[in-house]
Amino acid sequence: MQKINHNNLPQHVAITMDGNGRWAKEKGMLRNFGHRNGVSAVKESVEIAAEIGIKYLTLYAFSTENWNRPKKEISALMNLLVSAIKKEVSTLMNNNIRLTTIGDLTELPHIAQKNLNEAKERTKNNTGMNLILALSYSGRWEILNAIKKIIKNKINIEELNDLLFQQYLETKNVPDPELLIRTSGEKRISNFLLWQIAYSELYFTDKLWPDFTKNDFKKAIIDYQRRERRFGLTTNQI
């Protein structure tokens, strides 16, 4: 913790939580066993992010492509989502954490929508960290959805620019993530926050998600702080 420079923290950290299935397979268990154990890694990351002082934490929990997985796995994931929200909403309240979501929640089972909406309503006035769950979400879906809204609102093409376009995204009131973490050794974006990560620092770790700990999160922050962020400029210009 002493190695972290609290004057150089990313405002927004996004995480692709990958590797639950492989973690379970290594232990001779079904994929759902990995998903259940992945909840502990979620708690660890939320706790350490809030402790460090991260203002926004976005977790890629379920993509639009994940709907193509076996029905039994999807059902188990949805049940896990409902039970985790019920169990943890009091913890969010006690730690002043606000819960929000991005994605097409209408695709989720009614009970999942109900519990999410209740949790968001209960935590909406919390002023600490913003925890954002990406559910039934993909970057391409989000961009296409924004374009449809712009067309529907008959926005003049001469008025359209980066700032206006951002107002039609799911993350319109959220700063772009400075750091994107992906676990499990995979080195790809997987349709996550495609617009928002244009200048994000990418951090890949071989740790499978259920094994991702508070120390791993801190290592990612320290690695981020060692980088020079130039945004197209030269070192001398910074």
Disulfide bonds with the S-S distance in Angstrom:
none
